[in-house]
């Protein structure tokens, strides 16, 4: 006879058993082996050209004749309050740069980008991007991870998690930051957060040894080094066997094994001496103004050529943060990046890699159409309500200008594109459905686009 106590005791055991079974069933190993996409994607890799500080859309990509006509007139109250320091809000300020139709498509961009002007027919410009925050730190977190808060995985980590890499001797996600210093938020920009650490970005240096502490000590003979590695593998296996159901151990062991394989592969991938003089000149390696960023663009091409899935480039900290002396500061930023970026697009196309490589350009926000400060020293403050990013290559139509801001370039009004839409579109080009790229955590299905509504901007896709 089953008593009431027996019934509830067995019921509790059943609930506990189901929970344990669920936990064990959810266990999976995490590695960088190449994984199938959700559907056939045209892009196999991404090169993300992140423009620190926020490039000014009304001076580079989004011509506003009305703003030029209204130059010097007072702004609306809404626009004046948008500046971070209202006391510095000036009048409407037209662009000091000239816009002209470019290429067969006739898309207008400014003369601040003379080299990129020759590539507009390969680019889809998103002129109606908008963000959520006017400060750099949260805006950087948003554009990289989909939320304005820290401790969320970066988009490169999500791509590595979803697709792995085609080259087991190199990381899936590589970061080429500027030798002059880290961007705002530092290494948090390429963190894997609660995704396993094997998916976080790996920094490669463009000066000196590509990866610190990668090369073995020269005084250790190769046979002894190999014996040491075999011993470490055995110790790792024994340690793991004694601690089942801990997938973090797989990630840690895989990271060490990858480091050993990278000793040759990373050095080869970043060795630019094998490139022709013509290629080096095209990327600007013979000019001190463009050499540093040109190196990173050329390294990015060599990395995706070798199967790296996601390469992210940074430029000097806040180089596009044009709060003052707009023409000079923006001219300096474009002068360092314009030629290398155009060379990258042309080089990828010439090598047949552009069709399978998605190139992404943009900052954390744009700039306001009013002056900050006065006279020749005036600049522009942060403008998250409307800005431009662009995509080129894998799965994207060229010669397209999508969406629009208002007449003065203040905020997105036609076909607005959120950061979540932007992320969903990038994932789609890679064959990943943003709703299906999930990690179950604490009972939730975590996504890059989180629980926010997001759409793929199909109008720019080929």
N, C-alpha and C positions, 0 to 999 in steps of 0.2 A: 504494500500500500504506500502510495506517495503522499508524504505529509506536505503541508503548506511550506514548512521550512525547506524541505528537500526541493520543492518546485522552484522557489525563488533562488536557492543556492545554485541549482543547475542553470537557471536562466542567467544569473550573473556570470557564471563560468562561460556560458555561450556568448554573451556580449563581449567578455574579455577575449575569448578565443577569436571571435570575428575581428576584433580590433587588432589583435596580434597578427592574424592572417593578413589583414589589410596592410599593416605596416611592412610585413615581410614581402608581400606581393608588390608593394610600391618600390621596394629597393631596386636600384638599377646601378649599373656601373657608368661612370662618366669618363669619356676619353675623347680624343680628337680625330678618331677615324672618320673618314668621309661618310656622310649620312645622306639618304635620299631626301629630296625636297618634297613638299606636299603636292606639288604639281610642277610640270616642266617650267623652269624659269630661264629667261634669256641671259640674265647676269649670273656669272659664277663667282665674281669677286667685287668688292667695293673699295674705292679709294675716296676717303672723306677728307676734303680740304677744308679744315675748320679755320675760319677767319676771326681770330680773337678780337673781341671788342665791339663788333657790330658794324659791318660795312653800310655806308649810307646809300639806301636804295635810290633816293632822288638825285644823287650825284653820279651814280654808276649805271643802274639798270632800268630805272623807272622815270622816263622823261615827263616833266610837268610844265607845259607852257603856261598854264594858269598861274603857277607859283612864280614863274619869271615875271609875268605881267603884274603880279601883286607884290613884288619885292618891295620891302620897306613899309608895308601897311601893317597895322596892328592885327594880331591874331584874335580868333574867337576866345571866349572865356574858357571853353573846354580845352582848347589847344594850349593856352597859357598855363593852365593848371597841370598839364601833362609833363612839364619839365620838372626835373627832380628838385631844382632850387628855383622856385617861382620868382625870386627877386632877380634872377639872371635871365628871365624870359624876355626875349627881344621881339622884333617884328618878323614878319614872314621874310624868308631869305631864299632867293632863287639860287640855282646852282652856278658856281663859277666855271663849270665844265660844259662843253658843247656836246650835244647829242646829234647823231647822224644815223640814217638807215644803213644797215650793214648786211652784206651777203645777199643771196638770192631771196631770202625770206623778208628782207627789209626791216628786220628788228632793230630798234634803236638802242644803242648803248653809248656811253660817253667816251670822249677822247682821253679820259684817264686810263683807258684799257685798250691801247692801240693793237696789242698782240691778240687779245681775246676777241677783238672785233672780227678777226679773220676766221673765227670758229663758231659764230652764232648759228650757222646752219646745222650744227651738230648738238645744239643745246636747247633744252626746254626750261624756260624761265618761269618760276612760280612767283608772280608779282603780288600775290594776295596772301602771303604768309602772315600769321599773327601769333603772338605768344601770350603769356600770362603775367609776366613780371618785368619791371623796369630796372631791377638791380642785376648786376652781372652774375653773382653767385647763384641765386635761384634760377636765373634764365639759362645759365650753363648746365645746371642739373637737368632742366627741362629738355633742352635740345639734345642732350646726350642720353638721358634715361627715361624721359616721358613724364617726370614729376619734378616739381620745384624743390624737392627735399633731397637730402643726402641719403646714402645707403640704398640706392637702387642700381641694378645692373645696367651698364652702358649698352648701347645698341650693338656695338662690336661684340660684346660678350654674348648677347642674345643670338647673333648670327653664328658665332662659333659654336654655341650650344646646339643650335638647330641644324647646322650643316657640317660641323667639323672642318677639316682641312684636307686638301689634296696632296699635301707634302708633309709627311710625318717627321721630317727633319727640321721643320720650322714651325713656329707658333701659328695658330689660326688667326690671331688678332695681334697686329704689330702697331706700335705707336712710334712715330718719328717726331719728337718734340724739339723745340728750338734750343740750341746750345746756350742761348742767352738767358734761359730760365724757364721754369714751369709756368703754365697758364694759371689764371685764377682757379681755385679749387684743386690745383695740383693733380696728383695721381688719382684723385677721386673721379676725375673725368673719364677714366677708362677702367674703373673698378668692376669686378664681377659681383660684388655685394654678396647676396645669399645664393647666387649661382656658385657651383664649385669653383675654386680658385684657378683651376686649369683653363678657365675661359676668360680670365681677365687679360687686359692688354699687356703685352711685353714691350718694354722700351728698348729701342735700338738707338744707339748714339750715332750721329753723323760725323763726329770728330773723334779720332782715337779708336780704341777697341770698341767694336759695335755693341758688345754686351759685357758688362763688368764681371770679373771673376769667372769667365767662361773657359779660358784657356788653362790647361793643366800646367802644373809646375814643370819647367823644362828639365829639372834635374831628376825627375822620376822616369825610368825607362818605360817604354810602351807596354812590354809584357807585364810588368809589375802593376801598371795602371789598369790594365784589363783584368788582372787577377783581383785587384781591389774592387772593381766594378762588379765582378761576379760574386764576390763575397757580400757586397751591399745588396745585390739582388736576392740572395738567399736569406739574408737577415730581414729584408723587407717582406719577403714571402712568409717567413715564420711569424713576423709581427702581425701581418694581416690575417693569417690563419687563426691566430689566437684572439682576434677581435672581429668576428663576423658582423655583417650588417652595418658597416661603417663606410659608406661610399666615399667619405672625405679622404680616407687612406688611399683609395685608387687614384684620386686626383693628385695627392701629394707625390706618390710614387711615380706617376706618369710625368709629372713636372720635372723630377730629377732625371728620369730617363730621356726626356726631351732635351734637357740641358746638355747631356752627353752627346746626343746626336747633332746638336746645333754647332758644335765646335768647328766643324768643317763647313756646314751648309750656310750658316749666318755670315761667315767671313766671305765666302764666295758670292753670296747674294748682294752684299754691299760693297763689293770691290769694283769701283767705277773706273779703274785704270784700264779695264778691258773694253770700255766703250770707245767708239771712234771719235776723233777730234771734232767732226761735224756734229755729232750728237751732243757732245759736251758743250760746244758753243751754242747750239740751239737752246739748251736748257739754261744758259747763262752762267756756266761754270767759269768762264773767263772774265767775268765782271764781278767786282767786289759787292756791288749792290744786289745782285741776284744769285751769287754763288751758293750761299747757305740754303736758301729755299729751293734753288735749282737742284742741289744735291738730294734733298728729300724727295722732290718729285721724281727724279731719276731712280732713286732707290725704290720708291713705291712701284714704279713700272717693273723693276727687276723682281720685286717680291711677288706681285700678282702673276708675273710670268712664270714663277716657280711654284705656284699653287697656294700662296697665302690667301686667306679668305677675306680679311678685312684689314686695310691699312689706313691709319689715321694720321694726318699731318697737322702740326700746329706751327704758328708763326709767333714772332716776338709777342710777349705778353701785352695784350690790349693795343696792338698796333693800329687797329681800326677804330679805337675809342676817341673819335675826333671832337673833343670838347672845345678846342681852340685852334685858331689858324687853320681853318678847314682845308683850304687849297694846298697848303704845304704839307700838312699831316696826312691827308688822304693821298696826295701825290707820292709821298714817301712810301706808304703802305702798298700802293699799286705798283710803284716802281720796283719793289722787291719781289712781287708775286705774279705780276701779269705775264711776263715772258715765260717763266718756268711752267705756269699752268697751261698756257697755250701750247708750249712745246710738248707737254705731257699728253694733251688731247691729240695732237697731230701724230706723235710717236705711237701712241696706242692704236690709232687708226691705220697708220702705215704698216704696222706689224700684224694687223688683223685681230687685235686684242680689244678694241673699243666695243665691238658687238657683245662681248662677254664680260666687260668690266663696266660697272656703274660708277661714274665719277660724280661726287656730291660736293657742292660748294655752298657755304653760307656761314653766318655767325649766329650769335645768340639772340639778336634782334637787329633792328635798323636804327635810323636816326629821325629826329623830328624836323619838320619843314620850317621851323623858326630858328632864329639865331640865339646862341647862348654866348653872352658877352657882346661886345660892341666893336664896330670898325673892322679893321683887317685881322684883329685877333679873335674874331667871333668863330665859334664852331657850332656843333649841333649836339643836343643831348639825346639820351636813349629813347628809342621809339619802338616799343613792342607791338603796337596796335596794327602796324602794317609794314612789311619789309619783303625783300626778295631773296630767295635761294634759287639755285639751279641744279639741274641734273643733266647728265650726258652719258651716252653709251648704252650699256646693256638693257634693252627693252624700252628705251625712251625715244620718242620722236624728236628729231632735230628741227630747229627753226620754228619753235613754238613759244609764244608768250601767253601764259595762262593767268586769268584773273586780273584784278585791278584794285588799286587803292583809289581814294577819292581824288578830286581835282588837284589837291596840293600835296598828295602823298602821305597823309597823316595816318589813315587807317584803311584796312581792307574792306571793300564794299561789294565787290563782284567776285563770285565764286571763291569765297574765303577758304584758306587751307590752314588747318590747325597743325601744331607740331605732331599731334597723334596721326593726322592724315598723312603727314610727311613720312613718319615712321612706317605706317602701314604700306605706303607706296614703295618705299625702299625694300621692305621685306617681300612685297609682291614680285618685284623685279627679280628677286633671288629664288622665287618659287615657294615662298613661305606665306601662309595665311596667318595674319597677325592674331586672329582669334584662336588658332590651333597651336601656336607656338607658346606652350605653357610649361610651367614647373609647378607641381602641386606642393604647397607649403602651408603648414598650419591649417589644413582644411580648405585652402583657397587655391584657385587656379591663377597663378601669377602670370602676367603678360607684360610685354614692353608697353603696349597701349593701355595696360591696366583695365579698369572697368569703364573707361571713357569711350564714348561713341567715336569711331574712326572709320574713315572711308578711304579706299584706294582712288587716287586721282587718275582714273582710267583715260581721261581725255588726252593726257600727255604720253600715253603708252603706244608703242608701235605694234 
